[in-house]
Amino acid sequence: MTKSDHSGRRQKISKQAFLPALGSAITHLTPQYLVKNPVMFVTYIGCLLTTIIYVFSLFTTTPTPSSFILQVALWLWFTVIFANFSESVAERRGKAQAETLKKSRREVQAKKIAHVHDREFTLTPATLLKHDDLVFAGPGDVIPGDGQVIAGVASVDESAITGESAPVIREGGADRDSVTGGTIVLSDWLVIRITSNPGETFLDKMISLVEGAKRQKTPNEIALNILLAGMTLIFLIVVMTLLPFSLFSVQKSGQGHVVSLTVLVALLVCLIPTTIGGLLSAIGVAGMDRLIRNNVIANSGRAVEAAGDVSILLLDKTGTITMGNRQAIAFYPSPTSSLEELAKAAELSSLADETPEGKSIVVLAHEKYKVKPTQLSDLKSATFIPFSAETRLSGIDLDGQKIHKGAIDRILAEVKSQGGVVDDAILKRVDEIARLGATPLVVANGNKILGAIELKDIIKTGIKERLAELRTMGIKSIMITGDNPITAATIANEAGVDDFYAEATPEIKLKLIRKYQENGQLVAMVGDGTNDAPALAQTDVAVAMNSGTQAAKEAANMVDLDSDPTKLIEIVKIGKQLLITRGALTTFSISNDVAKYFAILPAAFSSTVPGLQYFNIMKLASPHSAILSAVIFNALIIVGLIPLALKGVKYRPLNANQMLLRNTLIYGLGGLIIPFICIKLIDILVNSIGLIK
């Protein structure tokens, strides 16, 4: 048997993993634990009853051989142990992920500083850090807690958290400013503002979430449990009526013997759906484990199951469909300015702009347009204007010149206030940039517009193909963005989404989600920003990017550690796989009961109702061997299906009718045929080695 570690790689299950699972299965042989599973609880009561009957048979003479009673009792105990073992194996896989994470939550001494530019630090235990504390992290330092980068750029190793070996870049003023406690700075340095309190870090929450034992049952799982409990109760009543029936038949005919309690218990256990009853919990736990192995943390089984029924997917544009950090790709001079003049002005006006866009403008001017880098020592008399969201511009006032760069309406207003005239050619160029799905900025020197800058938000690689795959699964993708309709339409067409909503506010997103939900559709959303938090909280399946804001992570019911928006496809597949696996194994369980009926009913009542021997179509050797063979198969089939319960039935993008037909043929028909073959083989083996005398 194999399993996957946190990174998804395959590895052997060692004795260290196998033996604790077996030990847990045995220690869970208690009424308090088993009462949660009605099917296994009834089987457990049957184990106790047959064990008592065996002990009683040692001191008295009974028509049923003691060896037969002992073997039935042992295999009934094995049935319960195997059921517990299936759940324990699944839980151990989840706990193994937690242990991996706990290793990264070791005691860390944080370099606490007083101010962002301060390099004098005091060593403080990470457990004592509070919200808004500032810490410095240099090469080799473990980041002591969840936080936001406010200064510096560094390469960070997140393998302990995500399992991804490739380091990532984290920097301030960008969409990559979120860091997680337990990760390691590989190069350069960061100043981090702590965003969590002790015991409330993202890593702490992940550890608690991956503990499979804490998994809540989903509504469908609860409903199936009720169905199984109902079937168990019905068969219990049926079996209870068989004893008086047998007594009456023997008394009336004067021949034969009354069916024994051991046989009735064996009959009951074989009649009730023990296969799915023993595997049901393991299926749910394994579903969440498969998410973890795909680097997705879910806070409930309900979210995993809902993913299997999603029909609408909402995607935030920035940071989800696109890279989120717009880059300057071209300069366009006005008719009255040269390209060299515009490039130099663009560089000067961006020196005080610490945003990724501002930095990219400086890089573009140097690398593509060969502008000589400006030395800050030559600008001692200059006044810098840093970029701010309020002014929406940045610039420099130097030697009587006011070289500013910013949003078109802001710069045009400034130019007109100084008596300048706006050239129609620039307005036309700005409109063309917007129609291409890019963002235009304008550069001006005083009352003269020098030209425009094109910022392009890059579509993430492979997003179009992945969205097409979602479409084949019957899921409609909708992009929601605050951009203007022209830009939004261009991005939507390039990304391949089915629909889009432009200029969407958090309120509009909420209304849209509620509208779909009122129509009975399950909605999934992928987001990363604070403005996405209300919508994420409303959706049925809410996936936040690990690189996103803390508000988004708190509102979501899943977090993607890889920050890959196309990961939703894997999440949906895992959700559908969970539902299909549960349905397939339920079908198999109910179907294989039919074969057990043919094995055990004729054997149990052969002396009471001789005509039942005609139903011994498997030609089993004797009544006792038939009953024992059915009980052995009933126990072993649980073990045989554990790998399928853990791995899951493979999902194929078929419609409901095709899927129902396929699973009925494979698991329904297979559930009928396999038990006939296996029970016959077990019967031959039981008699050949002399277990039945």
Secondary structure, DSSP 8 states (H G I E B T S, - for coil): -EEE-TTS-EEE--HHHHHHHHHHHHHT-SHHHHTTSHHHHHHHHHHHHHHHHHHHHTTS--SS-HHHHHHHHHHHHHHHHHHHHHHHHHHHHHHHHHHHHHHHS---EEEEESSTT----EEEEGGG--TT-EEEE-TT-B--S-EEEEE-EEEEE-HHHH---S-EEEETTSTT-EE-TT-EEEEE-EEEEE-S-TT-SHHHHHHHHH-GGG----HHHHHHHHHHHHHHHHHHHHHHHHHHHHHHHHHHH--S----HHHHHHHHHHHS-HHHHHHHHHHHHHHHHHHHHTTEEES-HHHHHHHTTEEEEEEEIIIIIB-SS-EEEEEEE-TTS-HHHHHHHHHHHHTT--SHHHHHHHHHHHHTS------GGGGTT-EEE---TTT-EEEEEETTEEEEEE-HHHHHHHHHHTT----HHHHHHHHHHHHTT-EEEEEEETTEEEEEEEEE--B-TTHHHHHHHHHHTT-EEEEE-SS-HHHHHHHHHHHT-SEEESS--HHHHHHHHHHHHHTT-EEEEEE-SGGGHHHHHHSSEEEEETTS-HHHHHH-SEEETT--TTHHHHHHHHHHHHHHHHHHHHHHHHHHHHHHHHHHHHHHTTTT-GGGGGG-TT--S-HHHHHHHHHHHHHHHHHHHHHHHHH--------HHHHHHHHIIIIIHHHHHHHHHHHHHHHHHHHHTTS--
